[in-house]
């Protein structure tokens, strides 16, 4: 007869070989629960499988969040939806379902600096990652530099393939920093590569009418816009700067506190 220690050791080794770390960690505690509550074998096995699946899902989401490079502070919970126009709020509800990824649709967010377009797009992306979707965030200026280096090193196709694994690629602040013609050519190459194959999410403070400033050439500009708009959802955030509003509120709060403090100081002095 094998002692309990030997049986536990053999079971641990088998669970390790099967790559079931959560079952290996908690099967003894669950066995105690099973004896106490008179579980049948199937219930005990189900509880172990459920714990393993939950841990795997949580680990996968944590990995997807790390790989996304998203600024995680820009979450939906931290976003003030009350500021959104009614149409954009309705669009947000639809985008959070993630169907646009299935349809390979693009999301194009336009607005003044500080209007919250980056926060909104990142918040949508986070919620979709919690659903298990693969999304990558990168500022436009860093993206074009990466693509330029890849082109120089004859690795552009490899880099495009790496980005192709993401269901959505967020290109933040396109047009915010003026790029050279060569930089815009590699960006157009990426846009063309993803066309009707996977989604792009873009933020920009420039309307389409000014995109020739970005792509430097009327034909390239028209081709880029055509590929982006063909299957797309356009979010128009014609809002005042959220950062400016918060700064103004902070100043007003300080002013009120100072005004309230002055009479108290005078009374103390008297």
Number of C-alpha atoms within 10 A of each C-alpha: 5 7 7 8 9 11 11 14 11 11 14 18 12 13 16 14 10 10 11 17 15 19 22 19 14 13 18 12 9 16 16 11 13 17 11 9 9 11 13 10 9 9 12 18 16 11 16 20 14 14 14 18 15 12 14 15 14 13 12 15 19 15 13 20 22 13 13 21 12 20 15 15 12 19 18 18 9 11 15 12 14 8 15 19 15 11 10 16 15 11 14 18 11 12 19 16 13 17 11 20 19 11 14 19 23 26 24 21 23 23 21 17 18 16 22 26 26 24 21 23 25 25 24 20 31 25 17 18 21 16 14 16 18 21 26 24 21 16 15 22 19 12 17 22 15 16 23 20 12 17 15 10 9 11 13 19 14 12 15 17 13 10 17 17 13 17 19 26 23 26 21 23 21 18 20 16 10 14 19 12 13 13 19 21 18 20 21 18 16 21 20 15 16 21 19 17 16 22 27 25 25 24 26 22 19 18 13 14 8 12 20 15 15 21 25 17 13 12 11 17 20 14 14 19 14 11 17 23 14 12 17 18 17 16 21 18 19 14 16 15 15 15 13 12 12 11 12 12 12 12 12 12 12 12 12 11 11 11 11 11 11 11 11 11 10 9 8 8 7 6
